[in-house]
Amino acid sequence: MSTTDYQPARVWSEKKETGGTWGSINRPTAGARHEASLPKGKHPLQLYSMGTPNGQKVTILLEELLALNVQEAEYDAHLIRIGESDQFSSGFVAVNPNSKIPALLDCSTTPPTRVFESGAILLYLAEKFGHFLPKDPAGRTETLNWLFWLQGSAPYLGGGFGHFYNYAPVKIEYAIDRFTMEAKRQLDVLDRQLAEHRYIAGENYTIADIAIWPWYGSLVRGMVYNAAEFLDAGSYKNLVRWADEIAQRPAVQRGRIVNRTFGEPSEQLHERHDASDFELRTQDKLAK
């Protein structure tokens, strides 16, 4: 049936076979699907995640904090394999009832504090440790402007453009055109902002940069969706300049590979429990 023949039913019902990369795990209901407890490591901060752009936000911030010698930011990063429905375990749902990575458990408090939604985790950690969020009202507000911009905009890039351009089992011209237009508009928003500022929220590196880079920095550098040429990413010169600068930060290079299970083996660290894990990882360890 062509897309022009489709008419929505009066009441929607779930189709058993939806196809696509994530079709087998999508359901219209929330809650746990199986019983399983979450692992616990030795550090107060327990992160349950996968190295997608949303997951990278948190591990990059934690590595940036450790680079500043904030020892309390030491963390255990446990791998949640979203393609295998780990996010629907009873243990994970107890930390994040929305069943999305990343999720953080701060065991330095009594009782432990759960934090879910990547933007909320960034804000929580920035406030907890006093870094990467300006203390002056104007700087703080501008940083939060862009943090919330990202939280609202990225679903159009990932669930919209990325899905229909890269993952959908059927290429739908209308959907690709609609979300490509929005993705390019967002790139232009960032490019215009970066024409006047070194970093997203001004002249200082903040959680706004840490939130936005894994999505839009990776996009223009050809690291997600294989779409840089399609989007003419090189034409956003200010954005490319910023993306390349952020990519050179050692903490970013470490954080972006934590809980990563795809790509080159040298860019994967399935779990992180100590700083030495970056040096000790081997092909044999990655295969486990």
N, C-alpha and C positions, 0 to 999 in steps of 0.2 A: 504493500500500500504506500503510495507516495505521501509526502507530508501535506500536500494540498487536500487529500481525501480525509484526513484525520479530523474528527469532531469529538470534543471532550464528552465523556459520559456525564449524566446528571449527577451521579455520585461516584467519585473515584474509587477504584479498587486496585489492590496491589497485583502486579503481574509477577509470576514466579520467576521468569527469566527476563531480566532487563538488559543483560549484556554489558560490555564495557569492562574497564580495568577493575572497578570497584563494585560492579553490579551484584556480586555474590554476597557482599556484606551489608548492603544498604537495606534497611527496613523502615517502615513508617512508625515504629514504636521505640520507646526508650527502655532503660533498665538493663539489669544484668542478664546475660544469656547462659552463663555457666559459672560454677563456683570455683574460685581460685584466689588465693591470697597473694599479695604483692611481696616481692623480696625486700629486704631491708639491709642497708649497708651500715658502715661505721660512722658516717658523718651526719651532722644534724639535718642537712639538706638532702632530701631524697627526691630525685627527679625521675619521672616515668615518661618516656618520650620516644620519638623516632626522629631521624635527621632530615625531616622535611623542612621547608622554610619556616613554618611555625615553631618547630622544635629547635631549629638553629638559633632563633632569637634568644632563647633562654641560656643555652650553653655558651653562646658568644658573650653574653653579659657576665655569666659566672667566670669565664676565663679572663675577661677584662678586669673583673674585681680581683681575681687572684694575681693578675699582673701588677696590680697596685698594692700587693702584699696584704690584702684583706683575707687573713687566714680563716675567718669565720665563714667565708664563702666556699670552702671546700665542700665537695658534693659527690654523691654517688648518682650516676646516670644509668638507669636500668632501661633496657630496650623493650619497647612495646611494639610488637609486630602488628601493625594495623591491618595488613592484608590477611592475617591469621586470626583476626578478631580478639586479640589480647585486650583491647580497650573495652570489651564487653564483659570482662570478668567481674565478679562481685567485689573483689578488692579494688579494682580500678574505678568502678562506678561509685564506690564509697568516697573516693578522692575527687572524682569528677563525674557528677551525675549526667553530664552531657556526653560522656564517652568519646571525648576528643583529646588528642595529645596537643601540647604537653600538660602534665599535671605535677604539682610540687607539694611535698609534705615537709613542713618545717618542724622538725622534732626538737628544736631548741625551746619551744614553748610548751606549756602544760595547760590543757591537752595540746597535742600537735595541731598546727594550723594548716589547713588545706588551702591551696591556691590553684584555681584553674582559670583558663583563658590566658593565652600567651601575653596579651597586653597587661592584664592584671598582675601576672607574675613579674613582668619587667618593672612595673610601678612598685610592687611590693618590695622587690629586692633593692631597687634604687633608693627607696625611702628607708629601708632597714639599714643599709650600709652607708648611705649618704654620698653616693657617687652617681654621676651621669644623669643627674636631674638638677637643674639650676635651683638655687635657693631663693633668688630674687623673684618676686611675683611675676614680673613680665617674662623673664626667661623660662620659668616653670610653666607658665600658661602657654607660651609658644611651643615648648616641647610637647606638652600634652595635646595641643592642637594637632600636631603631626602624628603623635602616637594614635590618637583616636581616628585621624584620617586614614591611617594604615589599616586599623581594625575594620573600618567600614569599607575601604576600597579593595583590599586584597581578595575578598570573596568574589568580586567581579573578575579579577585576574585569574585566580585559581579555579574556582568552581564555574566561572563563566568562560573566559577565553581559553584557559589551559585545558579545561575539560573538553569543550567542543572542538578545539583545534587539534589537540594531541591525543585525547583518550577516548572520546565518544566512538562507539562502533559504527555509527553512521555520520557522514559529514553533511551537516545541514547548513546550506549557504546563508540563510537568514540568521541563524544563531552565530555563526562565525563572523559575519559582517557586523552584527550588533555588538558583540563583545570585543571584537578587534577595534572598533571605533572607540569604545569606552577605555580599553587598555591604552590606546595611543593618546587619548585625552589625559589619562592619568600620568603617562610618561611626560607629556607636555607640562602638566602642573608641576611635576618635580623638576624638570629641566629649567623652567622659568624661575623657580625658587632658588635653585643652585646657581643660576646666573648671577645672583646678588649675594650669595653666602657660600662660605666654604663647606659648611655642613647644613643639614636639613633645617635645623631650628636656629641657625645663626653661625657664630664663629667657633662654637664649642661642640665637641663630639658628645652626643647624648643618647638616651634610650630611643629617641626618634630615629637616629641613624641605625641603631642596632635592630630596631623593629623593621625598618623599611628595606635595608640592604639585602637580607636573604630572599626577598621577593623581587624587588625591582632592580637591585644591583645585579643579582644573579641572572635576571632576564636579559638585561642589556649586554651582559658578558657572555651570553650564549650557554648558560649553565642549567637552564630549565626550559622545557617545552620545545627545544630545537626551533625557536621562533624568532631569533634575533634578526635574521635576514628578512623574514616575512614582515616584521614590524618596523623595518628600516631603523633598527636600534642605534646604529652609528650616527644618525642625524641628531640625536639628543646629546650633544657634545658635553654639556655641563653635567648631565647625569652620568655619562660614561666616565668623565674625569673623577667625579666623586666615587663612583663604584670601584674604579681601579685603585684609588687611594685607600678606601676602606679595606679592600682585599689584601693589601700589603701589611695590615696589622697582624702581628703574630697571634694575638688572642682570637682574632677572627679566623685565622687559618686553623687554629686548634678547635675552636668551637663549632665550626661548620661541619666537621667530620664526626663529631660525637653522635652515637646512636645511628650512624649512617650505615645502610646495608646495601647500597647500590653504587655504581660507578667504579672507578679504578680502586683496586685493593689498598693502594697507598692513601686513599681518601676515605677510608672506612675505619672507624673505631666503634665496634658494636656496643661496648659498654665502657664506662669510665668510672673508676673507683679511686684512682690516685693519679697524680701528675705524671708519674713514671709510666703509666699505661700508653702514653703517646710514643715513648721511645721503645717500649717493649713489644708493641703489636707486631705480629708476623702473619704470614699467610695462613699458617696452621691455626693461630688463634682466631683469625677472622672466619675460618671455616666452621668453628664450633657454634 
